[in-house]
């Protein structure tokens, strides 16, 4: 999203960051001193106050490319603008913002661009704002831009207790859909009811396809939001009804298999890959995220925070996420 990050000389200002030198488990993350990011004319330098760990952050740590060595992973954070490039308008030092970049969030400071930064509505809690752009923007696209969900249809949200899942449940319910979601425990499903869940499926104890058919009177699901991938995505496909649509948006399950797509054809069903990053520079996406920030600020939509970790314990935070015990977003505090 910005130019590749290059580190300065030892004489330049130093910040703390959670870095790694090679891909691997959470233990590869080290808390170290690194030079501040290189400022440039189109950039915005932000002092991070809250870092929202995205699912893609853990996947990138495991097997993604390293833009520098050491590498600072991380998509999304919120903080205070320190400096703006000479080509930047609409932002000034002191502004509170939430921002996205392809890497660099797991640090005390990070770079972003005006197209991927949003001013936080006045009075809005920064921790809440930190967890809005990616989960809500992604969920909205999965349901409506690509899933074409309509009032009266049925939406199935896989991994309902994830940040994208929690956002999707609320957005689907607000649109007039019947909302079904999966989770690994009855306790998680019970919590999701307060967010708009109509029916829960405990995927540990119940068969997804069988329960989906039962809950829809045998018709099957209209739209599935699937951030898990692998065998779960295959089950999402089998759960579809006539003209059903799957939005596949991630590989949280970290399993890669060959898929049987033959059942799509017989029911005029479809599957679409969704990647918010491909849309991130569009006015449509920028306005969509701004709308969701306002809705959360007004209490019309909710951000659920599972837990907070110090930046120096980024490894522990990643480990907690991968344990699948989290309900909502895990934050890092520099």
Secondary structure, 3 states (H helix, E strand, C coil): CCCCCCCCCCCCCEEEEEEECCCCCHHHCEEEEEECCCCCCCEEEEEEEEEECCHHHHHHHHHCCCCCCCEECCCEEEEEEEEECCCCCCCCCCCEEEEECCCCCCECEEEEEHHHEEECCCCCCHHHHHCCHHHHHHHHHHHHHCCCCCCCCEEEECCCCCHHHHHHHHHHHHCCCEEEEEECCHHHHHHHHHHCCCEEEECCCCCHHHHHHHHCCCCCEEEEEECCCHHHHHHHHHCEEEEEEEEECCCCCCCCCCCCCHHHHHCCCEEEECCHHHCCCCHHHHHHHHHHHHHHHCCCCCCCEEEEEEHHHHHHHHHHHHCCCCCCEEEEEC
